[in-house]
Amino acid sequence: MKRDHVWYIKWFSAITIIIAMVFHVNGWTPYNSYLQLLGASGWTYVGYRWREWSMIMNFVPQFVIIIPFLIYTFYIV
């Protein structure tokens, strides 16, 4: 099996999202959001490269949910 860069991004993103979940349950906000965005970015790229639109539709809405929360937290409150 040929392991191109997409294979490494896939596994890095999967592990990053698991770590983000651990941060979430420990209440380590906003670091959990940063990690989640990093992992979602990787999976979005993998979905694009694989032409797997269901993956893209799963991870892109996370940006719409998380980024306004971060803006609200750091610039409005």
mmCIF file of the N, C-alpha and C atoms, coordinates in Angstrom:
data_MODEL
# 
_entry.id   MODEL 
# 
loop_
_atom_site.group_PDB 
_atom_site.id 
_atom_site.type_symbol 
_atom_site.label_atom_id 
_atom_site.label_alt_id 
_atom_site.label_comp_id 
_atom_site.label_asym_id 
_atom_site.label_entity_id 
_atom_site.label_seq_id 
_atom_site.pdbx_PDB_ins_code 
_atom_site.Cartn_x 
_atom_site.Cartn_y 
_atom_site.Cartn_z 
_atom_site.occupancy 
_atom_site.B_iso_or_equiv 
_atom_site.pdbx_formal_charge 
_atom_site.auth_seq_id 
_atom_site.auth_comp_id 
_atom_site.auth_asym_id 
_atom_site.auth_atom_id 
_atom_site.pdbx_PDB_model_num 
ATOM 1   N N  . MET A 1 1  ? 0.849   -1.191 0.000  1.00 0.00 ? 1  MET A N  1 
ATOM 2   C CA . MET A 1 1  ? 0.000   0.000  0.000  1.00 0.00 ? 1  MET A CA 1 
ATOM 3   C C  . MET A 1 1  ? 0.887   1.243  0.000  1.00 0.00 ? 1  MET A C  1 
ATOM 4   N N  . LYS A 1 2  ? 0.604   2.121  -0.924 1.00 0.00 ? 2  LYS A N  1 
ATOM 5   C CA . LYS A 1 2  ? 1.343   3.373  -1.007 1.00 0.00 ? 2  LYS A CA 1 
ATOM 6   C C  . LYS A 1 2  ? 0.770   4.371  -0.004 1.00 0.00 ? 2  LYS A C  1 
ATOM 7   N N  . ARG A 1 3  ? 1.652   4.924  0.804  1.00 0.00 ? 3  ARG A N  1 
ATOM 8   C CA . ARG A 1 3  ? 1.225   5.907  1.799  1.00 0.00 ? 3  ARG A CA 1 
ATOM 9   C C  . ARG A 1 3  ? 1.673   7.291  1.358  1.00 0.00 ? 3  ARG A C  1 
ATOM 10  N N  . ASP A 1 4  ? 0.757   8.011  0.763  1.00 0.00 ? 4  ASP A N  1 
ATOM 11  C CA . ASP A 1 4  ? 1.075   9.374  0.365  1.00 0.00 ? 4  ASP A CA 1 
ATOM 12  C C  . ASP A 1 4  ? 0.784   10.322 1.521  1.00 0.00 ? 4  ASP A C  1 
ATOM 13  N N  . HIS A 1 5  ? 0.940   11.605 1.284  1.00 0.00 ? 5  HIS A N  1 
ATOM 14  C CA . HIS A 1 5  ? 0.754   12.583 2.360  1.00 0.00 ? 5  HIS A CA 1 
ATOM 15  C C  . HIS A 1 5  ? -0.670  12.592 2.892  1.00 0.00 ? 5  HIS A C  1 
ATOM 16  N N  . VAL A 1 6  ? -1.642  12.223 2.085  1.00 0.00 ? 6  VAL A N  1 
ATOM 17  C CA . VAL A 1 6  ? -3.037  12.210 2.539  1.00 0.00 ? 6  VAL A CA 1 
ATOM 18  C C  . VAL A 1 6  ? -3.227  11.176 3.645  1.00 0.00 ? 6  VAL A C  1 
ATOM 19  N N  . TRP A 1 7  ? -2.535  10.059 3.545  1.00 0.00 ? 7  TRP A N  1 
ATOM 20  C CA . TRP A 1 7  ? -2.629  9.014  4.568  1.00 0.00 ? 7  TRP A CA 1 
ATOM 21  C C  . TRP A 1 7  ? -2.167  9.558  5.923  1.00 0.00 ? 7  TRP A C  1 
ATOM 22  N N  . TYR A 1 8  ? -1.075  10.307 5.932  1.00 0.00 ? 8  TYR A N  1 
ATOM 23  C CA . TYR A 1 8  ? -0.554  10.875 7.174  1.00 0.00 ? 8  TYR A CA 1 
ATOM 24  C C  . TYR A 1 8  ? -1.470  11.964 7.723  1.00 0.00 ? 8  TYR A C  1 
ATOM 25  N N  . ILE A 1 9  ? -2.018  12.783 6.833  1.00 0.00 ? 9  ILE A N  1 
ATOM 26  C CA . ILE A 1 9  ? -2.950  13.827 7.270  1.00 0.00 ? 9  ILE A CA 1 
ATOM 27  C C  . ILE A 1 9  ? -4.191  13.194 7.882  1.00 0.00 ? 9  ILE A C  1 
ATOM 28  N N  . LYS A 1 10 ? -4.666  12.121 7.286  1.00 0.00 ? 10 LYS A N  1 
ATOM 29  C CA . LYS A 1 10 ? -5.853  11.423 7.807  1.00 0.00 ? 10 LYS A CA 1 
ATOM 30  C C  . LYS A 1 10 ? -5.617  10.965 9.243  1.00 0.00 ? 10 LYS A C  1 
ATOM 31  N N  . TRP A 1 11 ? -4.508  10.293 9.489  1.00 0.00 ? 11 TRP A N  1 
ATOM 32  C CA . TRP A 1 11 ? -4.240  9.787  10.833 1.00 0.00 ? 11 TRP A CA 1 
ATOM 33  C C  . TRP A 1 11 ? -3.921  10.898 11.822 1.00 0.00 ? 11 TRP A C  1 
ATOM 34  N N  . PHE A 1 12 ? -3.197  11.911 11.392 1.00 0.00 ? 12 PHE A N  1 
ATOM 35  C CA . PHE A 1 12 ? -2.933  13.050 12.258 1.00 0.00 ? 12 PHE A CA 1 
ATOM 36  C C  . PHE A 1 12 ? -4.242  13.726 12.661 1.00 0.00 ? 12 PHE A C  1 
ATOM 37  N N  . SER A 1 13 ? -5.140  13.898 11.702 1.00 0.00 ? 13 SER A N  1 
ATOM 38  C CA . SER A 1 13 ? -6.423  14.549 11.984 1.00 0.00 ? 13 SER A CA 1 
ATOM 39  C C  . SER A 1 13 ? -7.290  13.709 12.907 1.00 0.00 ? 13 SER A C  1 
ATOM 40  N N  . ALA A 1 14 ? -7.286  12.394 12.715 1.00 0.00 ? 14 ALA A N  1 
ATOM 41  C CA . ALA A 1 14 ? -8.077  11.511 13.583 1.00 0.00 ? 14 ALA A CA 1 
ATOM 42  C C  . ALA A 1 14 ? -7.586  11.595 15.023 1.00 0.00 ? 14 ALA A C  1 
ATOM 43  N N  . ILE A 1 15 ? -6.284  11.546 15.212 1.00 0.00 ? 15 ILE A N  1 
ATOM 44  C CA . ILE A 1 15 ? -5.720  11.614 16.566 1.00 0.00 ? 15 ILE A CA 1 
ATOM 45  C C  . ILE A 1 15 ? -5.957  12.992 17.177 1.00 0.00 ? 15 ILE A C  1 
ATOM 46  N N  . THR A 1 16 ? -5.846  14.034 16.353 1.00 0.00 ? 16 THR A N  1 
ATOM 47  C CA . THR A 1 16 ? -6.078  15.396 16.840 1.00 0.00 ? 16 THR A CA 1 
ATOM 48  C C  . THR A 1 16 ? -7.507  15.564 17.332 1.00 0.00 ? 16 THR A C  1 
ATOM 49  N N  . ILE A 1 17 ? -8.474  15.009 16.631 1.00 0.00 ? 17 ILE A N  1 
ATOM 50  C CA . ILE A 1 17 ? -9.870  15.135 17.058 1.00 0.00 ? 17 ILE A CA 1 
ATOM 51  C C  . ILE A 1 17 ? -10.116 14.347 18.343 1.00 0.00 ? 17 ILE A C  1 
ATOM 52  N N  . ILE A 1 18 ? -9.486  13.213 18.496 1.00 0.00 ? 18 ILE A N  1 
ATOM 53  C CA . ILE A 1 18 ? -9.615  12.460 19.749 1.00 0.00 ? 18 ILE A CA 1 
ATOM 54  C C  . ILE A 1 18 ? -9.047  13.265 20.914 1.00 0.00 ? 18 ILE A C  1 
ATOM 55  N N  . ILE A 1 19 ? -7.896  13.876 20.712 1.00 0.00 ? 19 ILE A N  1 
ATOM 56  C CA . ILE A 1 19 ? -7.313  14.715 21.764 1.00 0.00 ? 19 ILE A CA 1 
ATOM 57  C C  . ILE A 1 19 ? -8.216  15.907 22.053 1.00 0.00 ? 19 ILE A C  1 
ATOM 58  N N  . ALA A 1 20 ? -8.835  16.478 21.025 1.00 0.00 ? 20 ALA A N  1 
ATOM 59  C CA . ALA A 1 20 ? -9.769  17.595 21.228 1.00 0.00 ? 20 ALA A CA 1 
ATOM 60  C C  . ALA A 1 20 ? -10.955 17.167 22.082 1.00 0.00 ? 20 ALA A C  1 
ATOM 61  N N  . MET A 1 21 ? -11.418 15.931 21.898 1.00 0.00 ? 21 MET A N  1 
ATOM 62  C CA . MET A 1 21 ? -12.523 15.441 22.738 1.00 0.00 ? 21 MET A CA 1 
ATOM 63  C C  . MET A 1 21 ? -12.093 15.306 24.193 1.00 0.00 ? 21 MET A C  1 
ATOM 64  N N  . VAL A 1 22 ? -10.868 14.861 24.418 1.00 0.00 ? 22 VAL A N  1 
ATOM 65  C CA . VAL A 1 22 ? -10.346 14.773 25.786 1.00 0.00 ? 22 VAL A CA 1 
ATOM 66  C C  . VAL A 1 22 ? -10.273 16.169 26.406 1.00 0.00 ? 22 VAL A C  1 
ATOM 67  N N  . PHE A 1 23 ? -9.790  17.130 25.638 1.00 0.00 ? 23 PHE A N  1 
ATOM 68  C CA . PHE A 1 23 ? -9.748  18.510 26.124 1.00 0.00 ? 23 PHE A CA 1 
ATOM 69  C C  . PHE A 1 23 ? -11.154 19.012 26.439 1.00 0.00 ? 23 PHE A C  1 
ATOM 70  N N  . HIS A 1 24 ? -12.118 18.654 25.615 1.00 0.00 ? 24 HIS A N  1 
ATOM 71  C CA . HIS A 1 24 ? -13.496 19.105 25.820 1.00 0.00 ? 24 HIS A CA 1 
ATOM 72  C C  . HIS A 1 24 ? -14.073 18.587 27.129 1.00 0.00 ? 24 HIS A C  1 
ATOM 73  N N  . VAL A 1 25 ? -13.907 17.304 27.387 1.00 0.00 ? 25 VAL A N  1 
ATOM 74  C CA . VAL A 1 25 ? -14.495 16.750 28.614 1.00 0.00 ? 25 VAL A CA 1 
ATOM 75  C C  . VAL A 1 25 ? -13.776 17.253 29.859 1.00 0.00 ? 25 VAL A C  1 
ATOM 76  N N  . ASN A 1 26 ? -12.552 17.730 29.701 1.00 0.00 ? 26 ASN A N  1 
ATOM 77  C CA . ASN A 1 26 ? -11.831 18.313 30.835 1.00 0.00 ? 26 ASN A CA 1 
ATOM 78  C C  . ASN A 1 26 ? -12.084 19.810 30.976 1.00 0.00 ? 26 ASN A C  1 
ATOM 79  N N  . GLY A 1 27 ? -12.849 20.380 30.045 1.00 0.00 ? 27 GLY A N  1 
ATOM 80  C CA . GLY A 1 27 ? -13.200 21.793 30.121 1.00 0.00 ? 27 GLY A CA 1 
ATOM 81  C C  . GLY A 1 27 ? -12.075 22.720 29.710 1.00 0.00 ? 27 GLY A C  1 
ATOM 82  N N  . TRP A 1 28 ? -11.154 22.245 28.903 1.00 0.00 ? 28 TRP A N  1 
ATOM 83  C CA . TRP A 1 28 ? -10.019 23.057 28.481 1.00 0.00 ? 28 TRP A CA 1 
ATOM 84  C C  . TRP A 1 28 ? -10.373 23.849 27.224 1.00 0.00 ? 28 TRP A C  1 
ATOM 85  N N  . THR A 1 29 ? -11.258 24.809 27.427 1.00 0.00 ? 29 THR A N  1 
ATOM 86  C CA . THR A 1 29 ? -11.702 25.676 26.348 1.00 0.00 ? 29 THR A CA 1 
ATOM 87  C C  . THR A 1 29 ? -10.806 26.904 26.334 1.00 0.00 ? 29 THR A C  1 
ATOM 88  N N  . PRO A 1 30 ? -10.403 27.431 25.254 1.00 0.00 ? 30 PRO A N  1 
ATOM 89  C CA . PRO A 1 30 ? -10.731 27.191 23.859 1.00 0.00 ? 30 PRO A CA 1 
ATOM 90  C C  . PRO A 1 30 ? -9.780  26.228 23.154 1.00 0.00 ? 30 PRO A C  1 
ATOM 91  N N  . TYR A 1 31 ? -8.863  25.624 23.902 1.00 0.00 ? 31 TYR A N  1 
ATOM 92  C CA . TYR A 1 31 ? -7.869  24.762 23.257 1.00 0.00 ? 31 TYR A CA 1 
ATOM 93  C C  . TYR A 1 31 ? -8.522  23.571 22.558 1.00 0.00 ? 31 TYR A C  1 
ATOM 94  N N  . ASN A 1 32 ? -9.619  23.086 23.126 1.00 0.00 ? 32 ASN A N  1 
ATOM 95  C CA . ASN A 1 32 ? -10.332 21.998 22.458 1.00 0.00 ? 32 ASN A CA 1 
ATOM 96  C C  . ASN A 1 32 ? -10.862 22.451 21.091 1.00 0.00 ? 32 ASN A C  1 
ATOM 97  N N  . SER A 1 33 ? -11.303 23.694 21.009 1.00 0.00 ? 33 SER A N  1 
ATOM 98  C CA . SER A 1 33 ? -11.818 24.219 19.744 1.00 0.00 ? 33 SER A CA 1 
ATOM 99  C C  . SER A 1 33 ? -10.705 24.366 18.713 1.00 0.00 ? 33 SER A C  1 
ATOM 100 N N  . TYR A 1 34 ? -9.543  24.811 19.152 1.00 0.00 ? 34 TYR A N  1 
ATOM 101 C CA . TYR A 1 34 ? -8.417  24.932 18.230 1.00 0.00 ? 34 TYR A CA 1 
ATOM 102 C C  . TYR A 1 34 ? -8.035  23.568 17.660 1.00 0.00 ? 34 TYR A C  1 
ATOM 103 N N  . LEU A 1 35 ? -7.957  22.573 18.529 1.00 0.00 ? 35 LEU A N  1 
ATOM 104 C CA . LEU A 1 35 ? -7.613  21.233 18.063 1.00 0.00 ? 35 LEU A CA 1 
ATOM 105 C C  . LEU A 1 35 ? -8.693  20.668 17.143 1.00 0.00 ? 35 LEU A C  1 
ATOM 106 N N  . GLN A 1 36 ? -9.943  20.917 17.489 1.00 0.00 ? 36 GLN A N  1 
ATOM 107 C CA . GLN A 1 36 ? -11.036 20.432 16.644 1.00 0.00 ? 36 GLN A CA 1 
ATOM 108 C C  . GLN A 1 36 ? -10.963 21.056 15.255 1.00 0.00 ? 36 GLN A C  1 
ATOM 109 N N  . LEU A 1 37 ? -10.678 22.354 15.191 1.00 0.00 ? 37 LEU A N  1 
ATOM 110 C CA . LEU A 1 37 ? -10.546 23.014 13.889 1.00 0.00 ? 37 LEU A CA 1 
ATOM 111 C C  . LEU A 1 37 ? -9.368  22.454 13.097 1.00 0.00 ? 37 LEU A C  1 
ATOM 112 N N  . LEU A 1 38 ? -8.276  22.173 13.779 1.00 0.00 ? 38 LEU A N  1 
ATOM 113 C CA . LEU A 1 38 ? -7.116  21.590 13.106 1.00 0.00 ? 38 LEU A CA 1 
ATOM 114 C C  . LEU A 1 38 ? -7.461  20.219 12.528 1.00 0.00 ? 38 LEU A C  1 
ATOM 115 N N  . GLY A 1 39 ? -8.105  19.382 13.329 1.00 0.00 ? 39 GLY A N  1 
ATOM 116 C CA . GLY A 1 39 ? -8.502  18.064 12.854 1.00 0.00 ? 39 GLY A CA 1 
ATOM 117 C C  . GLY A 1 39 ? -9.539  18.130 11.741 1.00 0.00 ? 39 GLY A C  1 
ATOM 118 N N  . ALA A 1 40 ? -10.494 19.034 11.886 1.00 0.00 ? 40 ALA A N  1 
ATOM 119 C CA . ALA A 1 40 ? -11.519 19.181 10.848 1.00 0.00 ? 40 ALA A CA 1 
ATOM 120 C C  . ALA A 1 40 ? -10.912 19.696 9.547  1.00 0.00 ? 40 ALA A C  1 
ATOM 121 N N  . SER A 1 41 ? -9.903  20.555 9.653  1.00 0.00 ? 41 SER A N  1 
ATOM 122 C CA . SER A 1 41 ? -9.221  21.026 8.447  1.00 0.00 ? 41 SER A CA 1 
ATOM 123 C C  . SER A 1 41 ? -8.557  19.869 7.713  1.00 0.00 ? 41 SER A C  1 
ATOM 124 N N  . GLY A 1 42 ? -7.897  19.023 8.479  1.00 0.00 ? 42 GLY A N  1 
ATOM 125 C CA . GLY A 1 42 ? -7.260  17.868 7.866  1.00 0.00 ? 42 GLY A CA 1 
ATOM 126 C C  . GLY A 1 42 ? -8.253  16.941 7.201  1.00 0.00 ? 42 GLY A C  1 
ATOM 127 N N  . TRP A 1 43 ? -9.344  16.647 7.882  1.00 0.00 ? 43 TRP A N  1 
ATOM 128 C CA . TRP A 1 43 ? -10.351 15.755 7.299  1.00 0.00 ? 43 TRP A CA 1 
ATOM 129 C C  . TRP A 1 43 ? -11.032 16.384 6.102  1.00 0.00 ? 43 TRP A C  1 
ATOM 130 N N  . THR A 1 44 ? -11.209 17.693 6.108  1.00 0.00 ? 44 THR A N  1 
ATOM 131 C CA . THR A 1 44 ? -11.783 18.358 4.943  1.00 0.00 ? 44 THR A CA 1 
ATOM 132 C C  . THR A 1 44 ? -10.857 18.218 3.744  1.00 0.00 ? 44 THR A C  1 
ATOM 133 N N  . TYR A 1 45 ? -9.567  18.371 3.982  1.00 0.00 ? 45 TYR A N  1 
ATOM 134 C CA . TYR A 1 45 ? -8.596  18.191 2.909  1.00 0.00 ? 45 TYR A CA 1 
ATOM 135 C C  . TYR A 1 45 ? -8.602  16.755 2.396  1.00 0.00 ? 45 TYR A C  1 
ATOM 136 N N  . VAL A 1 46 ? -8.649  15.796 3.308  1.00 0.00 ? 46 VAL A N  1 
ATOM 137 C CA . VAL A 1 46 ? -8.693  14.392 2.896  1.00 0.00 ? 46 VAL A CA 1 
ATOM 138 C C  . VAL A 1 46 ? -9.952  14.120 2.079  1.00 0.00 ? 46 VAL A C  1 
ATOM 139 N N  . GLY A 1 47 ? -11.088 14.630 2.527  1.00 0.00 ? 47 GLY A N  1 
ATOM 140 C CA . GLY A 1 47 ? -12.328 14.453 1.786  1.00 0.00 ? 47 GLY A CA 1 
ATOM 141 C C  . GLY A 1 47 ? -12.255 15.059 0.393  1.00 0.00 ? 47 GLY A C  1 
ATOM 142 N N  . TYR A 1 48 ? -11.607 16.204 0.292  1.00 0.00 ? 48 TYR A N  1 
ATOM 143 C CA . TYR A 1 48 ? -11.442 16.844 -1.012 1.00 0.00 ? 48 TYR A CA 1 
ATOM 144 C C  . TYR A 1 48 ? -10.556 15.999 -1.929 1.00 0.00 ? 48 TYR A C  1 
ATOM 145 N N  . ARG A 1 49 ? -9.451  15.520 -1.398 1.00 0.00 ? 49 ARG A N  1 
ATOM 146 C CA . ARG A 1 49 ? -8.532  14.724 -2.213 1.00 0.00 ? 49 ARG A CA 1 
ATOM 147 C C  . ARG A 1 49 ? -9.144  13.398 -2.639 1.00 0.00 ? 49 ARG A C  1 
ATOM 148 N N  . TRP A 1 50 ? -9.972  12.815 -1.769 1.00 0.00 ? 50 TRP A N  1 
ATOM 149 C CA . TRP A 1 50 ? -10.629 11.542 -2.090 1.00 0.00 ? 50 TRP A CA 1 
ATOM 150 C C  . TRP A 1 50 ? -11.926 11.745 -2.855 1.00 0.00 ? 50 TRP A C  1 
ATOM 151 N N  . ARG A 1 51 ? -12.322 12.999 -3.063 1.00 0.00 ? 51 ARG A N  1 
ATOM 152 C CA . ARG A 1 51 ? -13.600 13.319 -3.697 1.00 0.00 ? 51 ARG A CA 1 
ATOM 153 C C  . ARG A 1 51 ? -14.765 12.684 -2.931 1.00 0.00 ? 51 ARG A C  1 
ATOM 154 N N  . GLU A 1 52 ? -14.640 12.743 -1.618 1.00 0.00 ? 52 GLU A N  1 
ATOM 155 C CA . GLU A 1 52 ? -15.651 12.164 -0.724 1.00 0.00 ? 52 GLU A CA 1 
ATOM 156 C C  . GLU A 1 52 ? -16.430 13.328 -0.108 1.00 0.00 ? 52 GLU A C  1 
ATOM 157 N N  . TRP A 1 53 ? -17.496 13.717 -0.787 1.00 0.00 ? 53 TRP A N  1 
ATOM 158 C CA . TRP A 1 53 ? -18.223 14.926 -0.393 1.00 0.00 ? 53 TRP A CA 1 
ATOM 159 C C  . TRP A 1 53 ? -18.949 14.764 0.938  1.00 0.00 ? 53 TRP A C  1 
ATOM 160 N N  . SER A 1 54 ? -19.265 13.538 1.327  1.00 0.00 ? 54 SER A N  1 
ATOM 161 C CA . SER A 1 54 ? -19.917 13.346 2.624  1.00 0.00 ? 54 SER A CA 1 
ATOM 162 C C  . SER A 1 54 ? -18.975 13.718 3.772  1.00 0.00 ? 54 SER A C  1 
ATOM 163 N N  . MET A 1 55 ? -17.684 13.475 3.608  1.00 0.00 ? 55 MET A N  1 
ATOM 164 C CA . MET A 1 55 ? -16.723 13.889 4.635  1.00 0.00 ? 55 MET A CA 1 
ATOM 165 C C  . MET A 1 55 ? -16.645 15.407 4.714  1.00 0.00 ? 55 MET A C  1 
ATOM 166 N N  . ILE A 1 56 ? -16.650 16.037 3.563  1.00 0.00 ? 56 ILE A N  1 
ATOM 167 C CA . ILE A 1 56 ? -16.595 17.499 3.542  1.00 0.00 ? 56 ILE A CA 1 
ATOM 168 C C  . ILE A 1 56 ? -17.840 18.081 4.208  1.00 0.00 ? 56 ILE A C  1 
ATOM 169 N N  . MET A 1 57 ? -19.000 17.505 3.897  1.00 0.00 ? 57 MET A N  1 
ATOM 170 C CA . MET A 1 57 ? -20.246 17.996 4.493  1.00 0.00 ? 57 MET A CA 1 
ATOM 171 C C  . MET A 1 57 ? -20.327 17.707 5.991  1.00 0.00 ? 57 MET A C  1 
ATOM 172 N N  . ASN A 1 58 ? -19.543 16.789 6.481  1.00 0.00 ? 58 ASN A N  1 
ATOM 173 C CA . ASN A 1 58 ? -19.508 16.512 7.912  1.00 0.00 ? 58 ASN A CA 1 
ATOM 174 C C  . ASN A 1 58 ? -18.612 17.504 8.648  1.00 0.00 ? 58 ASN A C  1 
ATOM 175 N N  . PHE A 1 59 ? -17.498 17.872 8.050  1.00 0.00 ? 59 PHE A N  1 
ATOM 176 C CA . PHE A 1 59 ? -16.523 18.676 8.782  1.00 0.00 ? 59 PHE A CA 1 
ATOM 177 C C  . PHE A 1 59 ? -16.604 20.172 8.521  1.00 0.00 ? 59 PHE A C  1 
ATOM 178 N N  . VAL A 1 60 ? -17.043 20.614 7.362  1.00 0.00 ? 60 VAL A N  1 
ATOM 179 C CA . VAL A 1 60 ? -17.127 22.051 7.077  1.00 0.00 ? 60 VAL A CA 1 
ATOM 180 C C  . VAL A 1 60 ? -18.089 22.775 8.024  1.00 0.00 ? 60 VAL A C  1 
ATOM 181 N N  . PRO A 1 61 ? -19.256 22.205 8.351  1.00 0.00 ? 61 PRO A N  1 
ATOM 182 C CA . PRO A 1 61 ? -20.135 22.925 9.292  1.00 0.00 ? 61 PRO A CA 1 
ATOM 183 C C  . PRO A 1 61 ? -19.509 23.168 10.661 1.00 0.00 ? 61 PRO A C  1 
ATOM 184 N N  . GLN A 1 62 ? -18.503 22.387 11.018 1.00 0.00 ? 62 GLN A N  1 
ATOM 185 C CA . GLN A 1 62 ? -17.836 22.624 12.297 1.00 0.00 ? 62 GLN A CA 1 
ATOM 186 C C  . GLN A 1 62 ? -17.172 23.998 12.330 1.00 0.00 ? 62 GLN A C  1 
ATOM 187 N N  . PHE A 1 63 ? -16.681 24.457 11.184 1.00 0.00 ? 63 PHE A N  1 
ATOM 188 C CA . PHE A 1 63 ? -16.097 25.791 11.125 1.00 0.00 ? 63 PHE A CA 1 
ATOM 189 C C  . PHE A 1 63 ? -17.164 26.853 11.378 1.00 0.00 ? 63 PHE A C  1 
ATOM 190 N N  . VAL A 1 64 ? -18.347 26.628 10.818 1.00 0.00 ? 64 VAL A N  1 
ATOM 191 C CA . VAL A 1 64 ? -19.458 27.576 10.978 1.00 0.00 ? 64 VAL A CA 1 
ATOM 192 C C  . VAL A 1 64 ? -19.919 27.623 12.433 1.00 0.00 ? 64 VAL A C  1 
ATOM 193 N N  . ILE A 1 65 ? -19.752 26.528 13.144 1.00 0.00 ? 65 ILE A N  1 
ATOM 194 C CA . ILE A 1 65 ? -20.170 26.467 14.546 1.00 0.00 ? 65 ILE A CA 1 
ATOM 195 C C  . ILE A 1 65 ? -19.077 26.980 15.471 1.00 0.00 ? 65 ILE A C  1 
ATOM 196 N N  . ILE A 1 66 ? -17.837 26.573 15.260 1.00 0.00 ? 66 ILE A N  1 
ATOM 197 C CA . ILE A 1 66 ? -16.758 26.855 16.215 1.00 0.00 ? 66 ILE A CA 1 
ATOM 198 C C  . ILE A 1 66 ? -16.199 28.268 16.065 1.00 0.00 ? 66 ILE A C  1 
ATOM 199 N N  . ILE A 1 67 ? -15.975 28.723 14.845 1.00 0.00 ? 67 ILE A N  1 
ATOM 200 C CA . ILE A 1 67 ? -15.333 30.028 14.661 1.00 0.00 ? 67 ILE A CA 1 
ATOM 201 C C  . ILE A 1 67 ? -16.161 31.181 15.236 1.00 0.00 ? 67 ILE A C  1 
ATOM 202 N N  . PRO A 1 68 ? -17.490 31.240 15.026 1.00 0.00 ? 68 PRO A N  1 
ATOM 203 C CA . PRO A 1 68 ? -18.245 32.318 15.691 1.00 0.00 ? 68 PRO A CA 1 
ATOM 204 C C  . PRO A 1 68 ? -18.167 32.248 17.218 1.00 0.00 ? 68 PRO A C  1 
ATOM 205 N N  . PHE A 1 69 ? -18.112 31.042 17.773 1.00 0.00 ? 69 PHE A N  1 
ATOM 206 C CA . PHE A 1 69 ? -17.949 30.904 19.229 1.00 0.00 ? 69 PHE A CA 1 
ATOM 207 C C  . PHE A 1 69 ? -16.628 31.525 19.671 1.00 0.00 ? 69 PHE A C  1 
ATOM 208 N N  . LEU A 1 70 ? -15.562 31.259 18.952 1.00 0.00 ? 70 LEU A N  1 
ATOM 209 C CA . LEU A 1 70 ? -14.256 31.814 19.324 1.00 0.00 ? 70 LEU A CA 1 
ATOM 210 C C  . LEU A 1 70 ? -14.240 33.328 19.172 1.00 0.00 ? 70 LEU A C  1 
ATOM 211 N N  . ILE A 1 71 ? -14.853 33.838 18.116 1.00 0.00 ? 71 ILE A N  1 
ATOM 212 C CA . ILE A 1 71 ? -14.931 35.294 17.940 1.00 0.00 ? 71 ILE A CA 1 
ATOM 213 C C  . ILE A 1 71 ? -15.732 35.914 19.070 1.00 0.00 ? 71 ILE A C  1 
ATOM 214 N N  . TYR A 1 72 ? -16.854 35.300 19.407 1.00 0.00 ? 72 TYR A N  1 
ATOM 215 C CA . TYR A 1 72 ? -17.685 35.815 20.508 1.00 0.00 ? 72 TYR A CA 1 
ATOM 216 C C  . TYR A 1 72 ? -16.904 35.801 21.813 1.00 0.00 ? 72 TYR A C  1 
ATOM 217 N N  . THR A 1 73 ? -16.206 34.707 22.070 1.00 0.00 ? 73 THR A N  1 
ATOM 218 C CA . THR A 1 73 ? -15.493 34.552 23.332 1.00 0.00 ? 73 THR A CA 1 
ATOM 219 C C  . THR A 1 73 ? -14.366 35.565 23.473 1.00 0.00 ? 73 THR A C  1 
ATOM 220 N N  . PHE A 1 74 ? -13.623 35.826 22.407 1.00 0.00 ? 74 PHE A N  1 
ATOM 221 C CA . PHE A 1 74 ? -12.442 36.669 22.539 1.00 0.00 ? 74 PHE A CA 1 
ATOM 222 C C  . PHE A 1 74 ? -12.633 38.127 22.149 1.00 0.00 ? 74 PHE A C  1 
ATOM 223 N N  . TYR A 1 75 ? -13.647 38.436 21.362 1.00 0.00 ? 75 TYR A N  1 
ATOM 224 C CA . TYR A 1 75 ? -13.796 39.808 20.896 1.00 0.00 ? 75 TYR A CA 1 
ATOM 225 C C  . TYR A 1 75 ? -15.076 40.494 21.336 1.00 0.00 ? 75 TYR A C  1 
ATOM 226 N N  . ILE A 1 76 ? -16.062 39.741 21.762 1.00 0.00 ? 76 ILE A N  1 
ATOM 227 C CA . ILE A 1 76 ? -17.318 40.367 22.138 1.00 0.00 ? 76 ILE A CA 1 
ATOM 228 C C  . ILE A 1 76 ? -17.487 40.382 23.660 1.00 0.00 ? 76 ILE A C  1 
ATOM 229 N N  . VAL A 1 77 ? -17.137 39.291 24.300 1.00 0.00 ? 77 VAL A N  1 
ATOM 230 C CA . VAL A 1 77 ? -17.309 39.208 25.759 1.00 0.00 ? 77 VAL A CA 1 
ATOM 231 C C  . VAL A 1 77 ? -16.157 39.859 26.457 1.00 0.00 ? 77 VAL A C  1 
# 
